[in-house]
Amino acid sequence: MLKIKRAIYPGTFDPITNGHMDIIKRAANLFDEIVVAVAKSNEKGPMFSHKQRIEMAKVACESIDNVRVEGFSNLLVEFCHQMDAKIIIRGLRSFSDFEYELQMGYANTSLSSEIETIYLMTSLEHSFISSSIVRSILKHNSSCAHLVPPQVNKIIIEESK
C-alpha cells in the first residue's frame, strides 16, 4: 500500500493572501496532498469569522487538485495526528518570520517528535504581503485586490456591503 505524503499548511488566513497562495501552490508540487488548516484563533481577534476564513480559503484553492481546506481549533500537532500528517509547511518572508517559526517548530517537535516542519521562502514578489497589511488596508476602506486572490476579493467586497 502506497502511503500518501500529506502536509499541513496551518494559519489564521485572515484573509488568505497571494503570499499564502504562493506557498500553497509550491507545496502542492512537493507533496501528494496539502491540507490548508484554518485555525480558529479567537485570541488573535480575527477580522473575519472562522467560517468566512474557511470559505475564502476554499474558493482560493478550488482549482488546485491536491489541496483541501479544513478548519481546526485544537493544537496543531493534534490536528496533524487527526489528518495522518507528519509534515507542517510554513512560509518565510523575513528573518523575523524565521525566528518566530523556528520557535514554533521546536515547540511542535517537543509535543510530537515525529512531526517535521518544512520552511518555504515566499517568492520575492509576495514577500511584503501579510494578512495584517491587508486588514489595515481594508480598515481604511481601500482596495486590496492586488494582494488577495480574485475570488477572495469578491467575498471581501460582498461582506463589506
MDTraj code that builds the backbone (N, CA, C; nanometers):
import mdtraj as md
import numpy as np

residues = "MET LEU LYS ILE LYS ARG ALA ILE TYR PRO GLY THR PHE ASP PRO ILE THR ASN GLY HIS MET ASP ILE ILE LYS ARG ALA ALA ASN LEU PHE ASP GLU ILE VAL VAL ALA VAL ALA LYS SER ASN GLU LYS GLY PRO MET PHE SER HIS LYS GLN ARG ILE GLU MET ALA LYS VAL ALA CYS GLU SER ILE ASP ASN VAL ARG VAL GLU GLY PHE SER ASN LEU LEU VAL GLU PHE CYS HIS GLN MET ASP ALA LYS ILE ILE ILE ARG GLY LEU ARG SER PHE SER ASP PHE GLU TYR GLU LEU GLN MET GLY TYR ALA ASN THR SER LEU SER SER GLU ILE GLU THR ILE TYR LEU MET THR SER LEU GLU HIS SER PHE ILE SER SER SER ILE VAL ARG SER ILE LEU LYS HIS ASN SER SER CYS ALA HIS LEU VAL PRO PRO GLN VAL ASN LYS ILE ILE ILE GLU GLU SER LYS".split()
xyz = np.array([
    [0.0838, -0.1186, 0.0000],
    [0.0000, 0.0000, 0.0000],
    [0.0881, 0.1247, 0.0000],
    [0.0641, 0.2131, -0.0936],
    [0.1419, 0.3355, -0.1067],
    [0.0932, 0.4390, -0.0056],
    [0.1857, 0.4949, 0.0705],
    [0.1495, 0.5960, 0.1701],
    [0.1485, 0.7338, 0.1065],
    [0.0419, 0.8068, 0.1306],
    [0.0278, 0.9429, 0.0785],
    [0.1129, 1.0372, 0.1637],
    [0.1910, 1.1225, 0.0962],
    [0.2669, 1.2265, 0.1664],
    [0.1766, 1.3487, 0.1786],
    [0.1210, 1.3649, 0.2979],
    [0.0279, 1.4742, 0.3255],
    [0.0975, 1.5764, 0.4149],
    [0.0852, 1.7026, 0.3788],
    [0.1437, 1.8103, 0.4585],
    [0.0337, 1.9069, 0.5000],
    [0.0524, 1.9647, 0.6159],
    [-0.0428, 2.0619, 0.6703],
    [0.0176, 2.2006, 0.6566],
    [-0.0603, 2.2916, 0.5995],
    [-0.0189, 2.4325, 0.5930],
    [-0.1163, 2.5099, 0.6817],
    [-0.0761, 2.5356, 0.8067],
    [-0.1669, 2.5998, 0.9015],
    [-0.1548, 2.7519, 0.9010],
    [-0.2610, 2.8158, 0.9429],
    [-0.2583, 2.9602, 0.9583],
    [-0.3955, 3.0114, 0.9960],
    [-0.3989, 3.1382, 1.0288],
    [-0.5268, 3.2026, 1.0584],
    [-0.5941, 3.2438, 0.9280],
    [-0.5139, 3.2802, 0.8290],
    [-0.5641, 3.3175, 0.6959],
    [-0.6755, 3.4219, 0.7078],
    [-0.6400, 3.5346, 0.7686],
    [-0.7371, 3.6403, 0.7991],
    [-0.7054, 3.7691, 0.7241],
    [-0.7265, 3.7733, 0.5937],
    [-0.7725, 3.6707, 0.4999],
    [-0.6546, 3.6012, 0.4329],
    [-0.6852, 3.5003, 0.3519],
    [-0.5826, 3.4323, 0.2732],
    [-0.5339, 3.5301, 0.1656],
    [-0.4025, 3.5345, 0.1438],
    [-0.3427, 3.6327, 0.0529],
    [-0.2733, 3.5641, -0.0642],
    [-0.2266, 3.6452, -0.1579],
    [-0.1474, 3.5920, -0.2690],
    [-0.0162, 3.5303, -0.2194],
    [0.0363, 3.5807, -0.1097],
    [0.1560, 3.5211, -0.0493],
    [0.1282, 3.3798, 0.0004],
    [0.0142, 3.3623, 0.0683],
    [-0.0256, 3.2286, 0.1126],
    [-0.0416, 3.1362, -0.0080],
    [-0.1063, 3.1874, -0.1120],
    [-0.1313, 3.1057, -0.2311],
    [0.0000, 3.0638, -0.2983],
    [0.0990, 3.1503, -0.2954],
    [0.2311, 3.1172, -0.3491],
    [0.2874, 2.9940, -0.2777],
    [0.2808, 2.9946, -0.1450],
    [0.3312, 2.8817, -0.0664],
    [0.2471, 2.7566, -0.0937],
    [0.1156, 2.7708, -0.0981],
    [0.0263, 2.6564, -0.1212],
    [0.0553, 2.5915, -0.2567],
    [0.0655, 2.6708, -0.3617],
    [0.0897, 2.6167, -0.4957],
    [0.2250, 2.5466, -0.5031],
    [0.3256, 2.6049, -0.4425],
    [0.4580, 2.5439, -0.4468],
    [0.4632, 2.4166, -0.3631],
    [0.3967, 2.4180, -0.2477],
    [0.3912, 2.2980, -0.1634],
    [0.3128, 2.1864, -0.2326],
    [0.2091, 2.2241, -0.3070],
    [0.1276, 2.1246, -0.3791],
    [0.2098, 2.0505, -0.4835],
    [0.3174, 2.1121, -0.5307],
    [0.4075, 2.0449, -0.6251],
    [0.5050, 1.9499, -0.5558],
    [0.5159, 1.9607, -0.4241],
    [0.6119, 1.8799, -0.3495],
    [0.5494, 1.7597, -0.2790],
    [0.4195, 1.7673, -0.2512],
    [0.3530, 1.6648, -0.1716],
    [0.2293, 1.6128, -0.2441],
    [0.1856, 1.4926, -0.2045],
    [0.0660, 1.4336, -0.2649],
    [-0.0593, 1.5122, -0.2304],
    [-0.0646, 1.5615, -0.1060],
    [-0.1816, 1.6377, -0.0624],
    [-0.1392, 1.7460, 0.0363],
    [-0.1985, 1.8623, 0.0199],
    [-0.1808, 1.9726, 0.1146],
    [-0.3156, 1.9984, 0.1810],
    [-0.3145, 2.0028, 0.3134],
    [-0.4331, 2.0417, 0.3879],
    [-0.4074, 2.1834, 0.4394],
    [-0.4832, 2.2776, 0.3856],
    [-0.4767, 2.4147, 0.4351],
    [-0.5624, 2.4157, 0.5609],
    [-0.4975, 2.4343, 0.6746],
    [-0.5630, 2.4236, 0.8046],
    [-0.5895, 2.5630, 0.8603],
    [-0.7161, 2.6012, 0.8631],
    [-0.7550, 2.7348, 0.9069],
    [-0.7827, 2.7308, 1.0570],
    [-0.6950, 2.7977, 1.1326],
    [-0.7059, 2.7986, 1.2784],
    [-0.8178, 2.8922, 1.3231],
    [-0.8914, 2.8487, 1.4239],
    [-0.9996, 2.9323, 1.4768],
    [-0.9422, 3.0619, 1.5349],
    [-0.8417, 3.0525, 1.6200],
    [-0.7634, 3.1667, 1.6706],
    [-0.8460, 3.2852, 1.7198],
    [-0.9414, 3.2598, 1.8058],
    [-1.0203, 3.3712, 1.8608],
    [-0.9343, 3.4701, 1.9383],
    [-0.8251, 3.4205, 1.9992],
    [-0.7382, 3.5090, 2.0785],
    [-0.6689, 3.6147, 1.9933],
    [-0.6580, 3.5917, 1.8628],
    [-0.5983, 3.6902, 1.7729],
    [-0.6988, 3.7974, 1.7310],
    [-0.8258, 3.7789, 1.7643],
    [-0.9285, 3.8752, 1.7265],
    [-0.9389, 3.8941, 1.5763],
    [-0.9616, 3.7866, 1.5008],
    [-0.9638, 3.7982, 1.3553],
    [-1.0735, 3.8909, 1.3034],
    [-1.0475, 3.9528, 1.1886],
    [-1.1435, 4.0413, 1.1233],
    [-1.2600, 3.9609, 1.0669],
    [-1.2285, 3.8408, 1.0149],
    [-1.3288, 3.7559, 0.9526],
    [-1.3557, 3.6358, 1.0425],
    [-1.4784, 3.5873, 1.0417],
    [-1.5141, 3.4712, 1.1239],
    [-1.4408, 3.3476, 1.0736],
    [-1.4356, 3.2471, 1.1577],
    [-1.3715, 3.1210, 1.1199],
    [-1.4390, 3.0641, 0.9954],
    [-1.5689, 3.0665, 0.9930],
    [-1.6442, 3.0154, 0.8779],
    [-1.6097, 3.0936, 0.7509],
    [-1.6004, 3.2264, 0.7605],
    [-1.5659, 3.3093, 0.6435],
    [-1.4246, 3.2789, 0.5950],
    [-1.3315, 3.2628, 0.6884],
    [-1.1922, 3.2360, 0.6509],
    [-1.1783, 3.1001, 0.5841],
    [-1.2532, 3.0021, 0.6313],
    [-1.2530, 2.8697, 0.5679],
    [-1.3088, 2.8814, 0.4269],
    [-1.4193, 2.9529, 0.4112],
    [-1.4809, 2.9691, 0.2791],
    [-1.3859, 3.0416, 0.1829],
    [-1.3204, 3.1479, 0.2290],
    [-1.2257, 3.2196, 0.1433],
    [-1.1121, 3.1275, 0.0981],
    [-1.0599, 3.0473, 0.1917],
    [-0.9513, 2.9548, 0.1570],
    [-1.0002, 2.8497, 0.0570],
    [-1.1223, 2.8016, 0.0766],
    [-1.1768, 2.7012, -0.0163],
    [-1.1897, 2.7570, -0.1576],
    [-1.2440, 2.8764, -0.1720],
    [-1.2598, 2.9305, -0.3074],
    [-1.1249, 2.9647, -0.3691],
    [-1.0304, 3.0077, -0.2866],
    [-0.8970, 3.0410, -0.3387],
    [-0.8234, 2.9166, -0.3874],
    [-0.8490, 2.8025, -0.3232],
    [-0.7744, 2.6791, -0.3536],
    [-0.8502, 2.5822, -0.4431],
    [-0.9714, 2.6155, -0.4828],
    [-1.0563, 2.5185, -0.5520],
    [-0.9973, 2.4662, -0.6827],
    [-0.9094, 2.5391, -0.7458],
    [-0.8536, 2.4937, -0.8740],
    [-0.7277, 2.4086, -0.8578],
    [-0.6837, 2.3861, -0.7357],
    [-0.5636, 2.3057, -0.7113],
    [-0.6095, 2.1676, -0.6634],
    [-0.5918, 2.0693, -0.7489],
    [-0.6488, 1.9358, -0.7262],
    [-0.6095, 1.8701, -0.5949],
    [-0.4857, 1.8833, -0.5533],
    [-0.4399, 1.8098, -0.4359],
    [-0.4365, 1.8960, -0.3086],
    [-0.5233, 1.9972, -0.3054],
    [-0.5336, 2.0834, -0.1873],
    [-0.6760, 2.0780, -0.1354],
    [-0.6870, 2.0611, -0.0041],
    [-0.8185, 2.0713, 0.0596],
    [-0.8066, 2.1628, 0.1801],
    [-0.9175, 2.2168, 0.2218],
    [-0.9202, 2.3140, 0.3315],
    [-1.0013, 2.2557, 0.4471],
    [-0.9466, 2.2668, 0.5667],
    [-1.0141, 2.2208, 0.6878],
    [-0.9958, 2.3260, 0.7963],
    [-1.0961, 2.3422, 0.8797],
    [-1.0835, 2.4272, 0.9970],
    [-1.0362, 2.3439, 1.1151],
    [-0.9698, 2.4092, 1.2094],
    [-0.9313, 2.3383, 1.3325],
    [-0.9252, 2.4359, 1.4486],
    [-0.9425, 2.3820, 1.5698],
    [-0.9384, 2.4669, 1.6887],
    [-0.8589, 2.4019, 1.8018],
    [-0.7916, 2.2925, 1.7733],
    [-0.7092, 2.2253, 1.8727],
    [-0.5618, 2.2552, 1.8479],
    [-0.4749, 2.1907, 1.9227],
    [-0.3316, 2.2079, 1.8994],
    [-0.2959, 2.1584, 1.7596],
    [-0.2043, 2.2263, 1.6946],
    [-0.1648, 2.1905, 1.5594],
    [-0.1154, 2.0460, 1.5516],
    [-0.0354, 2.0020, 1.6479],
    [0.0149, 1.8647, 1.6420],
    [-0.0991, 1.7642, 1.6550],
    [-0.2014, 1.7952, 1.7334],
    [-0.3186, 1.7072, 1.7438],
    [-0.3913, 1.7019, 1.6095],
    [-0.4036, 1.8175, 1.5448],
    [-0.4671, 1.8219, 1.4130],
    [-0.3862, 1.7398, 1.3125],
    [-0.2540, 1.7491, 1.3179],
    [-0.1685, 1.6691, 1.2297],
    [-0.1952, 1.5206, 1.2496],
    [-0.2074, 1.4777, 1.3744],
    [-0.2369, 1.3371, 1.4016],
    [-0.3740, 1.2984, 1.3454],
    [-0.4730, 1.3854, 1.3622],
    [-0.6070, 1.3585, 1.3089],
    [-0.6051, 1.3426, 1.1574],
    [-0.5200, 1.4203, 1.0904],
    [-0.5114, 1.4189, 0.9442],
    [-0.4103, 1.3169, 0.8932],
    [-0.3465, 1.2434, 0.9844],
    [-0.2426, 1.1471, 0.9483],
    [-0.1329, 1.2146, 0.8656],
    [-0.0859, 1.3274, 0.9174],
    [0.0188, 1.4051, 0.8513],
    [0.1362, 1.4232, 0.9469],
    [0.2552, 1.4127, 0.8925],
    [0.3757, 1.4284, 0.9733],
    [0.4593, 1.5482, 0.9282],
    [0.4039, 1.6289, 0.8402],
    [0.4778, 1.7436, 0.7865],
    [0.3947, 1.8694, 0.8012],
    [0.4584, 1.9728, 0.8525],
    [0.3981, 2.1058, 0.8624],
    [0.4753, 2.1963, 0.7676],
    [0.4030, 2.2701, 0.6863],
    [0.4636, 2.3670, 0.5944],
    [0.4472, 2.5061, 0.6541],
    [0.5521, 2.5839, 0.6530],
    [0.5452, 2.7232, 0.6975],
    [0.6146, 2.8114, 0.5940],
    [0.5602, 2.9295, 0.5735],
    [0.6184, 3.0249, 0.4809],
    [0.7038, 3.1263, 0.5545],
    [0.8109, 3.1674, 0.4902],
    [0.9012, 3.2670, 0.5485],
    [0.9136, 3.3858, 0.4545],
    [0.8966, 3.5053, 0.5089],
    [0.9156, 3.6272, 0.4311],
    [1.0417, 3.7006, 0.4720],
    [1.0758, 3.6907, 0.5989],
    [1.1874, 3.7703, 0.6512],
    [1.2567, 3.6950, 0.7640],
    [1.3668, 3.7530, 0.8120],
    [1.4398, 3.6919, 0.9217],
    [1.3542, 3.6867, 1.0470],
    [1.2738, 3.7893, 1.0706],
    [1.1876, 3.7891, 1.1893],
    [1.0866, 3.6748, 1.1819],
    [1.0351, 3.6444, 1.0620],
    [0.9479, 3.5274, 1.0451],
    [1.0230, 3.4013, 1.0859],
    [1.1499, 3.3910, 1.0429],
    [1.2284, 3.2717, 1.0718],
    [1.2428, 3.2505, 1.2223],
    [1.2723, 3.3553, 1.2961],
    [1.2889, 3.3420, 1.4417],
    [1.1618, 3.2881, 1.5068],
    [1.0484, 3.3455, 1.4700],
    [0.9202, 3.3024, 1.5252],
    [0.8889, 3.1589, 1.4825],
    [0.9039, 3.1296, 1.3543],
    [0.8696, 2.9973, 1.3013],
    [0.9620, 2.8886, 1.3572],
    [1.0877, 2.9205, 1.3769],
    [1.1811, 2.8251, 1.4358],
    [1.1358, 2.7883, 1.5773],
    [1.0982, 2.8880, 1.6545],
    [1.0492, 2.8654, 1.7906],
    [0.9237, 2.7777, 1.7892],
    [0.8298, 2.8067, 1.6986],
    [0.7073, 2.7279, 1.6881],
    [0.7386, 2.5850, 1.6425],
    [0.8308, 2.5712, 1.5489],
    [0.8710, 2.4383, 1.5019],
    [0.9281, 2.3543, 1.6148],
    [1.0134, 2.4151, 1.6977],
    [1.0694, 2.3431, 1.8126],
    [0.9593, 2.3064, 1.9122],
    [0.8669, 2.3969, 1.9349],
    [0.7562, 2.3692, 2.0275],
    [0.6731, 2.2515, 1.9770],
    [0.6420, 2.2507, 1.8477],
    [0.5650, 2.1402, 1.7911],
    [0.6413, 2.0087, 1.8004],
    [0.7720, 2.0121, 1.7741],
    [0.8542, 1.8913, 1.7834],
    [0.8600, 1.8408, 1.9278],
    [0.8599, 1.9334, 2.0245],
    [0.8625, 1.8914, 2.1649],
    [0.7333, 1.8197, 2.2034],
    [0.6241, 1.8517, 2.1340],
    [0.4949, 1.7871, 2.1609],
    [0.4779, 1.6571, 2.0834],
    [0.5435, 1.6474, 1.9683],
    [0.5302, 1.5290, 1.8836],
    [0.6552, 1.5171, 1.7970],
    [0.7482, 1.4316, 1.8392],
    [0.8796, 1.4253, 1.7760],
    [0.8785, 1.3744, 1.6322],
    [0.7722, 1.3060, 1.5888],
    [0.7693, 1.2547, 1.4514],
    [0.7240, 1.3591, 1.3495],
    [0.6810, 1.4745, 1.3956],
    [0.6351, 1.5789, 1.3035],
    [0.7533, 1.6687, 1.2645],
    [0.7680, 1.6879, 1.1341],
    [0.8732, 1.7734, 1.0788],
    [0.8106, 1.9031, 1.0285],
    [0.8840, 2.0120, 1.0414],
    [0.8410, 2.1403, 0.9858],
    [0.9337, 2.1751, 0.8705],
    [0.8727, 2.2071, 0.7569],
    [0.9475, 2.2456, 0.6375],
    [0.9150, 2.3911, 0.6065],
    [1.0179, 2.4699, 0.5841],
    [1.0012, 2.6131, 0.5599],
    [1.0221, 2.6439, 0.4121],
    [0.9288, 2.7169, 0.3545],
    [0.9410, 2.7629, 0.2165],
    [0.9487, 2.9147, 0.2171],
    [1.0457, 2.9677, 0.1451],
    [1.0553, 3.1133, 0.1323],
    [0.9481, 3.1597, 0.0345],
    [0.8801, 3.2665, 0.0718],
    [0.7828, 3.3264, -0.0179],
    [0.8565, 3.3852, -0.1370],
    [0.7969, 3.3757, -0.2541],
    [0.8568, 3.4375, -0.3725],
    [0.8741, 3.5865, -0.3478],
    [0.9797, 3.6425, -0.4040],
    [1.0149, 3.7826, -0.3816],
    [0.8978, 3.8774, -0.4066],
    [0.8214, 3.8534, -0.5121],
    [0.7103, 3.9434, -0.5461],
    [0.6012, 3.9470, -0.4398],
    [0.5960, 3.8445, -0.3534],
    [0.4933, 3.8387, -0.2491],
    [0.5504, 3.8602, -0.1085],
    [0.6773, 3.8903, -0.0991],
    [0.7443, 3.8926, 0.0310],
    [0.6946, 4.0026, 0.1250],
    [0.6303, 4.1030, 0.0737],
    [0.5815, 4.2124, 0.1593],
    [0.4370, 4.1919, 0.2030],
    [0.3693, 4.0924, 0.1469],
    [0.2262, 4.0739, 0.1737],
    [0.2060, 3.9974, 0.3037],
    [0.1176, 4.0501, 0.3866],
    [0.0751, 3.9790, 0.5069],
    [-0.0742, 4.0054, 0.5261],
    [-0.1385, 3.9175, 0.5987],
    [-0.2804, 3.9377, 0.6279],
    [-0.3016, 4.0661, 0.7069],
    [-0.2073, 4.1004, 0.7948],
    [-0.2239, 4.2228, 0.8747],
    [-0.2170, 4.3473, 0.7861],
    [-0.1350, 4.3455, 0.6817],
    [-0.1327, 4.4580, 0.5872],
    [-0.2662, 4.4669, 0.5143],
    [-0.3189, 4.3522, 0.4720],
    [-0.4485, 4.3512, 0.4040],
    [-0.5573, 4.4049, 0.4968],
    [-0.5593, 4.3600, 0.6210],
    [-0.6610, 4.4087, 0.7163],
    [-0.6487, 4.5586, 0.7382],
    [-0.5263, 4.6083, 0.7469],
    [-0.5054, 4.7522, 0.7651],
    [-0.5607, 4.8303, 0.6460],
    [-0.5350, 4.7821, 0.5266],
    [-0.5874, 4.8456, 0.4051],
    [-0.7402, 4.8451, 0.4074],
    [-0.7974, 4.7315, 0.4451],
    [-0.9436, 4.7199, 0.4498],
    [-1.0054, 4.8126, 0.5543],
    [-0.9382, 4.8279, 0.6681],
    [-0.9893, 4.9169, 0.7738],
    [-0.9948, 5.0620, 0.7276],
    [-0.9119, 5.0937, 0.6285],
    [-0.9102, 5.2298, 0.5734],
    [-0.9900, 5.2388, 0.4430],
    [-1.0766, 5.1399, 0.4230],
    [-1.1679, 5.1373, 0.3073],
    [-1.0966, 5.1493, 0.1723],
    [-0.9803, 5.0879, 0.1620],
    [-0.9066, 5.0859, 0.0356],
    [-0.9124, 4.9466, -0.0238],
    [-0.8751, 4.9364, -0.1503],
    [-0.8793, 4.8094, -0.2208],
    [-0.7543, 4.7256, -0.1926],
    [-0.7777, 4.5972, -0.1696],
    [-0.6681, 4.5018, -0.1507],
    [-0.6656, 4.4015, -0.2655],
    [-0.7315, 4.4357, -0.3756],
    [-0.7474, 4.3427, -0.4884],
    [-0.6145, 4.2892, -0.5407],
    [-0.5089, 4.3659, -0.5297],
    [-0.3783, 4.3235, -0.5796],
    [-0.3035, 4.2325, -0.4811],
    [-0.3602, 4.2120, -0.3628],
    [-0.2923, 4.1347, -0.2585],
    [-0.3589, 4.0014, -0.2266],
    [-0.4810, 3.9834, -0.2758],
    [-0.5565, 3.8617, -0.2463],
    [-0.6061, 3.7988, -0.3766],
    [-0.6358, 3.6681, -0.3742],
    [-0.6923, 3.6062, -0.4943],
    [-0.8237, 3.6730, -0.5342],
    [-0.8547, 3.6809, -0.6640],
    [-0.9766, 3.7482, -0.7106],
    [-1.1045, 3.6980, -0.6435],
    [-1.1146, 3.5661, -0.6205],
    [-1.2337, 3.5109, -0.5575],
    [-1.2477, 3.5600, -0.4135],
    [-1.1355, 3.5771, -0.3461],
    [-1.1353, 3.6267, -0.2083],
    [-1.1726, 3.7747, -0.2065],
    [-1.1185, 3.8501, -0.3003],
    [-1.1532, 3.9916, -0.3091],
    [-1.3037, 4.0088, -0.3290],
    [-1.3626, 3.9239, -0.4109],
    [-1.5073, 3.9294, -0.4343],
    [-1.5844, 3.9069, -0.3039],
    [-1.5430, 3.8088, -0.2245],
    [-1.6082, 3.7821, -0.0955],
    [-1.5919, 3.9014, -0.0032],
    [-1.4711, 3.9597, 0.0007],
    [-1.4455, 4.0744, 0.0878],
    [-1.5372, 4.1902, 0.0503],
    [-1.5502, 4.2164, -0.0787],
    [-1.6383, 4.3245, -0.1253],
    [-1.7824, 4.2978, -0.0853],
    [-1.8279, 4.1737, -0.1040],
    [-1.9660, 4.1375, -0.0666],
    [-1.9881, 4.1519, 0.0823],
    [-1.8888, 4.1144, 0.1631],
    [-1.9012, 4.1226, 0.3089],
    [-1.9045, 4.2682, 0.3573],
    [-1.8411, 4.3572, 0.2823],
    [-1.8339, 4.4976, 0.3260],
    [-1.9583, 4.5788, 0.2928],
    [-2.0494, 4.5190, 0.2161],
    [-2.1727, 4.5914, 0.1790],
    [-2.2700, 4.5992, 0.2932],
])
top = md.Topology()
chain = top.add_chain()
for i, resn in enumerate(residues, 1):
    res = top.add_residue(resn, chain, resSeq=i)
    for name in ("N", "CA", "C"):
        top.add_atom(name, md.element.get_by_symbol(name[0]), res)
traj = md.Trajectory(xyz[None], top)
